Amino acid sequence: MKMHPVFFEDDTRIHLRPFTFTRPVAEIWLGMTTNRLRWERILGKTFSVFAENHLQKKYPPEFTDDNLLINSAVLPYHGVAERLACLEKREALVWDGKIIAVRLNGNDAGQFVLGKAPPLRTFPFEGTPLLMRHAWELYSMNRDVFLLDYALFTKNAYSASFPSHVTCIGQQIFIEEGAKLAPCIINTETGPVYIARHAAIMEGALIRGPLYLGEQSVIKMGTRIYGASTFGPGCKIGGEVNNCIVFGNSNKAHDGFIGNAVIGEWVNMGANTNCSNLKNNYAPVRVWSYAKEDFSETGLRFCGLMMGDYSKCGISSMFNTGTVAGVSVNVFGAGFLPKFIPSFSWGGPSEMKVFQPEKAVETARRMMERRNMTMDAVDEQILLDVYNLTGKYRQKAGVL
């Protein structure tokens, strides 16, 4: 394929907040990887990303004379990737009124991403694509995406030898070189398990697939995990976890339960943090929507916590069903926390104050230093930009 692939974003970006405050849609973790890495593996080409203004310093847009612009919320499965090769310039593939992909020259591409589309010849996509739509739907689609990813990433690949001291029910397990498994029990009859290189499972863990354990991530002693769960690189996981996505470098390392949840990057959850994922009256869950700027019906009965990057919660924190916590939230104290916690909030059930941005950056920097990593000036500026972008939510929630 000669075309230069570029991800573009539509209003789905707003529906995927708080995770898209700090990253493009294409960098959201789902299944076994991000959508960018998934598409790059299938097409064998490096993608550019046209992201929001405050993210462009980290993801600079790049166009050539021949660009294939792909909606970053659309996954390459169900025949989508194969359909794009035959597009000509100013032709678009459309499904349910949404542009999946369009081929444009450099000038047209620059206008398109600014909302000024040239005249296009459109073709309907015959089928039903997989696409990300709402933050609270990510964990629901994790199983289907994981199974497709597993087939993609294990094709023509060789697993490391399986240790004899591990009890494995079923045979759907793939272990990369350098992974370390202590005596534990893994059930793959409920779905495959993929252990990335230098990841570790400590003794006594009980695991039911599907599960993806990212590079250098650790499942601690006695942990109970139910699929479909995804843990990105550098995570520490403990306690009881059910159908969760945890982005890279985050810690849910101690006892306590989270289920049907999506947790961002550089998050730390204190010991005995618990999250409800089912209302006592079994009613459908309402969740804060950044698109509506109000609570929205999800139609889901199981819905836990959605927590943005760099957020922290103290020991024995309690989150109610369908809680949304933004970026750089720092919460603690006894009792249930609010169901919507705006970005840069500091406090507990009785009172929330503004988490001053310089303090938030300092906290993020310290957490990264513990992993021998450094917060660079670009990421620091993005965090400060997010603070400015999210002021209206703090004001609406009375965080002063």
Secondary structure, 3 states (H helix, E strand, C coil): CCCEEEEECCCHHHHCCCHHHCCCHHHCEECCEEHHHHHHHHHCCCCEECCCHHHCCCCCCCCCCCEEEEECCECCCCCHHHHHCCCCCCEEEEECCEEEEEEECHHHHHHHCCCCCCCCEEEECCCCCCECCCHHHCCCCHHHHHHHHHHHHHCCCCCCCCCCCCEEECCCEEECCCCEECCCEEECCCCCEEECCCCEECCCCEEECCEEECCCCEECCCCEEECCEEECCCCEECCEEEEEEECCCCEECCCCEEEEEEECCCCEECCCCEECCECCCCCCCEEEECCCCEEEECCCCECCEEECCCCEECCCCEECCCEEECCCCEECCCCECCCEECCCEEECCCCEEECCHHHHHHHHHHHHHHCCCCCCHHHHHHHHHHHHHCHHHHHHHCCC
